[in-house]
Amino acid sequence: MSNNNTIQDRYATRLAEDLDNNANEQEKVRVQLADLQNQLAQLEQERAWLTQLQGTVAGAQSTAAPEQPADEACAGDKIDEPKVTPSTQPVPRPRGRKKPADESAARKAKKKTAAPKAGTKPKPSASRSSTEPTLRSLVVDILTASSEPRMVSEFVDALAKRHPDRATPSAPVVRNALESLVAKGLAERARQQGSVFYTPLTPSAADAGDMAEAATSDTAEPVPATA
């Protein structure tokens, strides 16, 4: 009987370790998936902006083509005409009636003033999110407001309560922001009874600067405002 109990204990311990390792691997994959989703969204936004900018540049180039002045065209016609002597000069052909100089100048001025309106596209408006706080800065505020461990769902609820005028981010996006703080050594991750909790590390004077820099990093995604 004692040998059977020992074998059962070994298997029970091994199964518990395998289950814990499986949970850890699932958490890592979720974090990586959230990061890839954020990168894809950023690339899609950049492509849309570049496409709009390309259309603006193409419109500006089409309106910048120089026009040949009428005086230069007439001068070119005169230079190409062959010189003839009075004895061999042929009968001149009747030419069409020349347009008055005032009428030609008025039409050119009208074309120059109308071309920019037809070809130029409006410039893209400034990004609204440039003045809005980033998601990472909002997560840092919640993280440092209390020293108690918090789960990802608690961060999502806190963001919804503190900023009701903004769209509440999903749990994977919030987890990604927290994992970036863990990677920088500004937060700590712990597992308790199968759940993951995040707590802030006690910052020194230098770490406090790192926390502020991480919150205002250019790579942090801004929290989109609701319509």
C-alpha positions in Angstrom: 0.0 0.0 0.0 2.8 2.4 0.8 4.4 1.9 -2.7 1.0 2.7 -4.4 0.5 5.9 -2.4 4.0 7.0 -3.3 3.4 6.5 -7.0 0.1 8.4 -6.8 1.8 11.2 -5.0 4.4 11.4 -7.8 1.8 11.5 -10.5 -0.3 14.1 -8.7 2.7 16.4 -8.3 3.7 16.0 -11.9 0.2 16.7 -13.2 0.0 19.8 -11.0 3.3 21.0 -12.5 2.2 20.3 -16.0 -1.1 22.2 -15.5 0.8 25.2 -14.1 3.2 25.2 -17.0 0.4 25.0 -19.5 -1.3 28.0 -17.9 1.9 29.9 -18.1 2.4 29.1 -21.7 -1.2 30.2 -22.5 -0.6 33.5 -20.8 2.6 34.1 -22.9 0.8 33.3 -26.1 -2.1 35.7 -25.2 0.4 38.5 -24.6 2.2 37.9 -27.9 -1.2 37.7 -29.7 -2.2 41.1 -28.2 1.1 42.6 -29.3 0.7 41.4 -32.8 -2.8 42.8 -33.0 -1.6 46.2 -31.9 1.2 46.1 -34.5 -1.3 45.2 -37.2 -3.7 48.0 -36.2 -0.8 50.5 -36.3 0.4 49.3 -39.7 -3.2 49.7 -41.1 -3.4 53.3 -39.8 0.0 54.2 -41.3 -1.1 52.7 -44.7 -4.3 54.7 -44.7 -2.3 57.9 -43.9 0.3 57.2 -46.5 -2.3 56.6 -49.2 -4.0 59.9 -48.4 -0.7 61.7 -48.5 0.2 60.1 -51.8 -3.0 61.4 -53.3 -2.3 64.9 -52.0 1.2 64.9 -53.5 0.0 63.6 -56.9 -2.7 66.4 -57.1 0.0 69.0 -56.3 2.3 67.8 -59.0 -0.5 67.8 -61.7 -1.2 71.5 -61.0 2.5 72.5 -61.1 3.1 71.8 -64.9 4.5 75.0 -66.5 2.7 76.6 -69.4 4.5 78.0 -72.4 4.0 81.8 -72.8 2.3 83.0 -76.0 5.2 85.4 -76.7 7.8 82.5 -76.7 5.5 80.4 -78.9 5.2 83.2 -81.5 8.9 83.9 -81.4 9.6 80.2 -82.1 7.3 80.3 -85.1 9.1 83.3 -86.5 12.5 81.6 -86.1 11.5 78.5 -87.9 10.2 80.4 -90.9 12.7 80.4 -93.8 13.9 83.6 -95.3 13.1 84.2 -98.9 14.2 86.9 -101.4 11.6 89.3 -103.0 12.0 87.6 -106.4 11.2 84.1 -105.2 8.8 84.9 -102.3 5.7 82.8 -102.7 2.2 84.1 -102.2 1.5 84.1 -98.5 -1.2 81.9 -97.2 -4.0 83.5 -95.3 -3.6 83.0 -91.6 -6.2 82.7 -89.1 -7.3 85.7 -87.1 -5.0 86.2 -84.1 -6.7 86.4 -80.8 -6.4 89.8 -79.0 -3.6 89.9 -76.4 -6.0 91.0 -73.7 -8.3 88.0 -74.3 -5.4 85.5 -74.3 -3.9 86.9 -71.1 -7.3 86.8 -69.4 -7.8 83.1 -70.3 -4.4 82.2 -69.0 -5.0 84.0 -65.7 -8.3 82.2 -65.3 -6.6 78.8 -65.9 -3.9 79.5 -63.3 -6.5 80.6 -60.7 -8.8 77.7 -61.4 -6.2 74.9 -61.5 -5.3 74.7 -57.8 -9.0 74.5 -56.9 -9.6 71.5 -59.2 -6.4 69.6 -58.5 -5.5 70.3 -55.0 -6.9 68.0 -52.3 -7.5 69.1 -48.7 -4.7 68.3 -46.4 -5.4 65.6 -43.8 -6.5 67.1 -40.5 -4.2 66.8 -37.5 -4.6 63.6 -35.6 -7.0 63.9 -32.7 -5.1 61.4 -30.6 -2.0 63.6 -30.5 -3.4 65.5 -27.5 -5.0 62.6 -25.7 -3.4 60.6 -23.0 -2.0 57.2 -24.0 -3.4 53.9 -22.7 -0.1 53.2 -21.0 -0.2 56.5 -19.1 -3.7 55.7 -17.9 -2.7 52.2 -16.8 0.3 53.6 -14.9 -2.0 56.0 -13.1 -4.2 53.1 -12.0 -1.2 50.9 -11.1 0.4 53.5 -8.9 -2.8 54.6 -7.2 -2.9 51.5 -5.1 -0.3 49.0 -3.9 -2.7 46.1 -3.9 -2.4 43.4 -6.6 -4.9 43.9 -9.5 -6.1 41.6 -12.3 -6.4 42.7 -15.9 -10.2 42.8 -15.6 -9.9 45.2 -12.6 -7.8 47.5 -14.8 -10.4 47.4 -17.5 -13.2 48.2 -15.0 -11.1 51.1 -13.6 -10.5 52.6 -17.0 -14.3 52.4 -17.8 -15.2 54.2 -14.5 -12.4 56.8 -14.7 -12.9 57.7 -18.4 -16.5 57.1 -19.4 -16.1 59.3 -22.4 -13.6 56.9 -24.0 -14.0 53.5 -25.6 -13.0 50.9 -23.0 -10.0 48.9 -24.3 -10.1 45.1 -24.5 -8.4 42.9 -21.9 -5.6 41.7 -24.3 -4.7 45.4 -25.0 -4.6 46.3 -21.3 -2.6 43.1 -20.6 -0.1 44.1 -23.3 0.4 47.5 -21.7 1.0 45.9 -18.3 3.5 43.4 -19.7 5.5 46.2 -21.2 5.7 47.8 -17.8 6.8 44.4 -16.4 9.5 44.1 -19.1 10.8 47.6 -18.1 11.0 46.5 -14.4 8.3 49.0 -13.4 5.7 46.5 -12.4 5.6 42.9 -11.0 3.5 40.0 -12.2 2.4 37.2 -9.8 0.1 34.2 -10.2 -2.3 33.3 -7.4 -4.7 30.4 -7.7 -4.6 30.4 -11.5 -5.0 34.2 -11.9 -2.4 36.8 -12.8 -2.0 39.9 -10.7 0.0 43.0 -11.3 1.5 45.2 -8.6 3.8 48.3 -8.9 7.4 48.1 -7.8 8.4 50.6 -5.2 10.2 53.2 -7.4 13.4 55.0 -6.6 14.1 58.5 -7.9 15.5 57.1 -11.1 12.8 54.6 -11.5 10.1 57.3 -11.1 11.5 59.0 -14.1 11.4 55.7 -16.0 7.8 55.2 -15.1 6.9 58.7 -16.4 8.9 58.1 -19.6 7.2 54.7 -20.2 3.8 56.3 -19.7 4.5 59.0 -22.4 6.4 56.7 -24.8 5.7 57.2 -28.5 5.0 53.5 -28.9 2.1 53.6 -26.5 -1.3 53.4 -28.1 -3.7 56.2 -27.3 -7.1 55.3 -25.9 -9.6 56.0 -28.7 -12.4 58.4 -27.9 -16.0 57.4 -28.5 -18.0 59.2 -31.1 
